[in-house]
Amino acid sequence: MISLLGLDDAYHAPWFIALIALFALSLVLCSLRRLALFVKEKKTIVLPEEDRLLKMDLHSYIPEKDFSETLGLLARRYRLALGDGQGAVLEKGRLSRYGVFIIHASIIIILAGGLIGLLFGYRGFVTLKVGETKDRLTLRGKSPAEVPLGFALTCKDFKVNFYPTGEPKDFVSSVEIVENGKAVLGKEIRVNEPLSYKGIRFYQSHYGSAPVFFFNVGGEKVALMEREAFRKNSLLLMVARYESRVHDFGPGVLVAYLDGGEPKATWFLKNVDRLREQDLQGVRVSLNDIQEQLYTGLEASRDPGVFVVWAGFVFILFGLYVNFFVRHRRIYLLKVPGGLLVAGTALRNRGDLDKEFKNLLEEIHGHTP
């Protein structure tokens, strides 16, 4: 049931991707609805009547002041949104009204980056012994498969340091990136110090040891691990199985090979002379040695959506700044008999507007043409 519902790999399950898409769609529709109301409000900016201005908490009557001069003073600090010969609406900090839309768009960008990574990225691993080169990695998942890297990865060295208790202290893989037969990059990979190349990040994940079997195949020295194959001319052989003790004869290796297209297998015993060396398909094959050799395990990941996610985080920080630190304010200026009526409103931070409105009035009263 767990596998059927995709709970063993929830982030790649169809239901999880569908939920992300549904959430993004809901956010888009919500933002479009609010944006439509916002645009409608912007198009219908009006100058309130005198009685409405007098009901605002911040208002003041200024006798015997010229309308155009006062408007010029206010326009130094505020943007003119609406104006005629009888009155004007000025505002600043209108960007704060867009803060919620910036945040919503940022969330959608982050979700899009995550979906790009889920659909087009991958996670896998590669194991390398010292001196080994591989140009493919094995994907993790229900159906493991190999994918080409587009370059080759060579393990030049691998070292492990231990605490006195025997626990591993540090393990380091010295690797090289090889392209077109040439080393183009070298780096030591440690835990929390990955290697990044062409959008793929390699992390030091684990290590282990495995027996390595040293053969002489027709005069050529060959080192194979279990399940590894080697071909020489018409001979194709593979180490199929290893036993540290075959009855009372010591360690042995079961080697599988093809004989006229028919699969066969034979044991090579290290401590038995007559079974240490045999003829396979007319080629002399001998088992020279068996050694335990360390190998390094590297975790590999490719996420093409990571830069989209980072862009979303940058935008969301900008949106939060706009939403919380940019203040939208309006100043209304209206001609009335004997002078001018000035009023002000703010959606947030009324205390700051009180101080600013007081300074504006002092500037208007103290201005002489």
C-alpha positions in Angstrom: 0.0 0.0 0.0 2.9 2.4 0.8 4.4 1.8 -2.6 1.0 2.0 -4.3 0.4 5.4 -2.8 3.9 6.7 -3.5 4.6 7.2 0.2 8.1 5.7 -0.2 9.0 8.6 -2.6 6.4 11.3 -1.8 8.1 14.2 -3.5 7.9 12.4 -6.9 4.5 11.0 -6.4 1.8 12.2 -8.8 -0.5 13.3 -6.0 2.2 15.5 -4.5 2.9 17.2 -7.8 -0.8 17.6 -8.3 -1.1 19.3 -4.9 1.7 21.7 -5.7 0.1 22.6 -9.0 -3.3 23.0 -7.4 -1.8 25.3 -4.7 -0.1 27.4 -7.4 -3.3 27.6 -9.5 -5.2 28.7 -6.4 -2.6 31.4 -5.6 -2.7 32.7 -9.2 -6.5 33.0 -9.2 -6.5 34.7 -5.9 -3.9 37.2 -7.0 -5.7 37.9 -10.3 -8.9 38.6 -8.4 -7.1 41.0 -6.0 -5.2 42.6 -8.9 -8.5 43.3 -10.8 -9.9 45.1 -7.7 -6.7 47.0 -7.3 -6.6 48.2 -10.9 -10.3 49.2 -10.7 -9.5 51.2 -7.5 -6.6 52.9 -9.2 -8.7 54.0 -12.1 -11.4 55.5 -9.8 -9.3 57.8 -7.6 -11.5 60.7 -6.6 -11.2 63.8 -4.4 -13.7 63.4 -1.5 -16.2 66.2 -0.7 -15.4 68.7 2.0 -17.6 67.0 4.6 -15.7 63.7 4.2 -12.3 65.4 4.5 -13.4 67.0 7.7 -14.3 63.5 9.1 -10.7 62.3 8.6 -8.5 62.2 11.7 -5.8 64.3 10.0 -7.2 67.5 8.5 -6.5 71.2 8.8 -8.0 74.5 7.4 -5.4 76.9 6.0 -6.8 80.4 5.4 -5.6 82.7 2.7 -3.2 80.4 0.9 -2.7 80.1 -2.8 -3.8 76.7 -4.2 -1.0 76.4 -6.9 1.8 77.4 -4.4 0.6 75.0 -1.8 0.2 72.2 -4.4 3.8 72.9 -5.5 5.1 72.5 -1.9 3.2 69.2 -1.5 4.4 67.9 -4.9 8.0 68.1 -3.7 7.3 65.1 -1.4 4.3 63.5 -2.9 3.3 62.4 -6.4 0.3 64.0 -8.0 -2.3 61.3 -8.6 -5.3 63.5 -9.4 -5.7 67.3 -9.8 -7.7 70.1 -11.3 -8.0 73.8 -10.5 -10.2 73.1 -7.4 -8.4 70.2 -5.7 -5.8 67.5 -5.8 -4.9 64.0 -4.6 -1.3 63.3 -3.9 0.3 60.1 -2.7 3.6 58.3 -2.1 4.6 54.8 -1.2 2.1 53.3 -3.7 4.6 50.5 -4.3 3.5 49.0 -0.9 0.1 48.2 -2.5 2.0 45.8 -4.8 3.8 44.0 -1.9 1.2 41.2 -1.7 1.4 40.6 -5.4 5.2 40.4 -5.3 5.0 37.9 -2.5 2.4 35.8 -4.3 4.4 35.9 -7.5 7.6 34.9 -5.5 5.8 31.9 -4.0 4.7 30.8 -7.5 8.3 31.2 -8.8 9.6 29.0 -5.9 7.0 26.4 -6.6 7.8 26.4 -10.3 11.5 26.0 -9.5 10.7 23.1 -7.2 8.6 21.4 -9.9 11.3 21.9 -12.5 13.7 20.1 -10.1 11.3 17.3 -9.4 10.4 16.7 -13.1 13.8 17.3 -14.8 16.3 16.7 -12.0 17.6 13.5 -10.4 19.5 12.0 -7.5 21.9 9.2 -7.9 25.1 7.7 -6.7 28.4 6.5 -8.1 31.0 4.2 -6.4 34.7 4.4 -7.3 37.8 2.6 -6.2 41.1 4.3 -6.5 42.2 4.6 -10.1 38.7 3.9 -11.4 36.9 6.1 -13.9 33.2 6.2 -14.6 31.1 8.3 -16.9 27.6 7.2 -15.7 25.8 7.2 -12.4 23.0 5.1 -11.0 19.7 6.8 -10.2 17.8 6.2 -7.0 14.2 5.2 -7.1 12.0 2.2 -7.6 13.6 1.3 -10.9 17.3 2.1 -10.7 18.8 3.1 -14.0 22.1 4.5 -15.2 22.3 7.9 -16.9 25.4 9.4 -18.6 27.1 12.3 -16.9 28.4 13.9 -20.1 32.0 13.6 -18.7 34.1 11.1 -16.8 34.9 11.1 -13.1 38.2 9.6 -11.9 39.1 8.7 -8.3 42.7 9.6 -7.9 42.9 8.8 -4.2 40.8 8.1 -1.2 41.7 8.5 2.5 40.0 7.8 5.8 41.0 9.1 9.2 39.8 7.5 12.4 39.3 8.5 16.0 41.0 6.4 18.7 37.7 4.7 19.2 37.7 3.4 15.7 35.0 5.6 14.4 35.6 7.5 11.1 36.8 11.0 11.7 37.1 12.2 8.1 37.1 10.7 4.6 38.2 12.4 1.5 37.9 11.6 -2.1 40.4 13.2 -4.5 38.8 13.2 -7.9 39.3 14.6 -11.4 36.8 15.6 -14.1 37.9 14.2 -17.4 36.6 15.5 -20.8 37.9 14.4 -24.2 40.6 12.4 -22.5 41.9 15.5 -20.6 41.6 16.3 -16.9 39.8 19.7 -16.7 39.2 19.9 -12.9 40.5 18.4 -9.8 39.1 18.6 -6.3 39.0 17.0 -2.9 35.4 16.1 -1.9 34.7 16.0 1.8 31.5 15.9 3.8 29.8 19.3 3.4 32.4 20.2 0.7 30.8 19.0 -2.6 32.1 19.3 -6.1 29.9 21.1 -8.6 30.3 20.7 -12.4 27.9 21.4 -15.2 24.9 21.5 -12.9 25.7 18.3 -11.1 26.8 18.3 -7.4 28.8 15.4 -6.0 28.7 14.9 -2.2 30.8 12.6 -0.1 28.2 10.1 1.1 29.8 6.9 2.3 32.7 4.5 1.8 33.3 0.8 2.2 35.6 -2.0 1.3 35.2 -4.8 -1.2 37.4 -7.6 -2.4 39.3 -6.9 -5.6 40.5 -9.9 -7.7 43.7 -9.6 -9.6 43.8 -11.8 -12.7 46.3 -12.4 -15.5 44.3 -12.8 -18.7 46.4 -13.8 -21.6 49.4 -11.9 -20.2 47.3 -8.8 -19.3 46.9 -7.8 -15.7 43.3 -7.2 -14.8 41.6 -6.0 -11.6 37.9 -6.9 -11.2 35.4 -6.5 -8.4 32.3 -8.7 -8.0 29.8 -8.4 -10.9 32.4 -6.7 -13.1 33.1 -8.1 -16.5 36.1 -8.1 -18.8 36.4 -8.8 -22.5 39.5 -9.9 -24.4 39.1 -10.8 -28.0 36.4 -13.5 -28.0 36.6 -14.2 -24.3 34.0 -12.5 -22.1 34.3 -13.3 -18.3 32.7 -11.9 -15.2 33.3 -12.4 -11.5 30.0 -13.9 -10.4 30.6 -14.8 -6.8 33.2 -14.7 -4.1 33.6 -17.0 -1.1 36.2 -16.4 1.6 36.3 -20.1 2.2 35.4 -22.8 -0.3 35.1 -26.0 1.7 38.7 -26.4 3.1 40.5 -24.9 0.2 40.5 -21.2 1.2 39.2 -18.3 -0.8 37.7 -18.8 -4.2 36.1 -16.9 -7.1 33.4 -18.2 -9.3 34.0 -16.9 -12.8 31.3 -16.9 -15.4 32.1 -16.9 -19.1 30.6 -17.7 -22.5 31.6 -20.8 -24.4 30.2 -20.7 -27.9 27.4 -18.5 -26.7 26.5 -20.8 -23.9 27.0 -19.5 -20.3 29.4 -21.5 -18.1 31.1 -21.0 -14.8 34.2 -22.3 -13.1 35.9 -21.8 -9.7 39.3 -20.2 -9.3 40.9 -21.1 -5.9 43.8 -19.0 -4.8 45.5 -21.6 -2.7 45.1 -24.6 -5.0 47.6 -24.6 -7.9 45.7 -26.6 -10.4 42.6 -24.4 -9.9 44.4 -21.1 -9.7 45.2 -21.2 -13.4 42.9 -22.4 -16.2 42.3 -22.2 -20.0 39.1 -20.4 -20.9 38.3 -20.2 -24.6 41.9 -20.8 -25.4 43.1 -18.0 -23.2 45.2 -18.6 -20.2 43.6 -17.1 -17.1 45.1 -17.1 -13.6 44.0 -15.7 -10.3 47.1 -13.9 -8.8 45.7 -12.3 -5.7 42.6 -11.2 -3.7 42.8 -7.9 -1.8 40.3 -5.8 0.2 40.2 -2.3 -1.3 38.4 0.8 -0.1 35.9 2.4 -2.4 34.2 5.8 -2.1 30.5 6.4 -2.5 29.5 9.8 -3.9 26.0 11.1 -3.9 25.1 13.0 -7.1 22.2 15.4 -7.7 21.1 17.6 -10.5 18.5 20.3 -9.9 17.9 22.6 -12.9 15.3 24.5 -10.9 17.6 25.7 -8.1 18.3 29.1 -9.7 14.6 29.6 -10.2 14.0 28.9 -6.5 16.8 31.3 -5.5 15.3 34.0 -7.7 11.9 33.4 -6.0 13.6 33.9 -2.6 15.1 37.2 -3.7 11.8 38.4 -4.9 10.0 37.3 -1.7 12.5 39.3 0.4 11.9 42.3 -1.8 8.1 41.8 -1.5 8.4 41.5 2.3 10.4 44.7 2.4 7.8 46.5 0.3 4.9 45.1 2.3 6.2 46.1 5.7 8.6 49.0 5.3 7.1 51.0 2.4 4.1 53.0 3.6 1.3 54.2 1.4 0.0 57.7 2.2 -2.4 60.2 0.6 -2.8 63.9 1.0 -5.9 65.7 -0.2 -6.0 69.3 -1.0 -9.3 71.2 -1.6 -10.2 74.8 -2.3 -12.8 76.0 0.2 -14.2 79.5 0.8 -11.5 81.7 2.4 -8.6 79.2 2.0 -7.6 75.5 1.6 -8.5 72.3 3.3 -5.7 69.7 3.7 -6.3 66.1 4.9 -4.3 63.0 5.0 -4.8 59.2 5.3 -2.5 56.1 5.7 -3.3 52.4 5.7 -0.6 51.7 8.3 1.8 53.5 10.6 -0.6 56.4 11.5 1.9 57.7 14.0 4.5 58.4 11.4 1.9 60.2 9.2 0.9 62.3 12.2 4.5 63.7 12.4 4.8 64.1 8.7 1.4 65.9 8.4 2.4 68.3 11.2 5.7 69.1 9.4 3.8 69.7 6.2 1.4 72.1 7.8 4.3 74.0 9.4 6.0 74.2 6.0 2.9 75.5 4.3 2.1 78.0 7.1 5.7 79.2 7.1 6.1 79.5 3.4 6.1 83.0 2.0 5.9 83.6 -1.8 
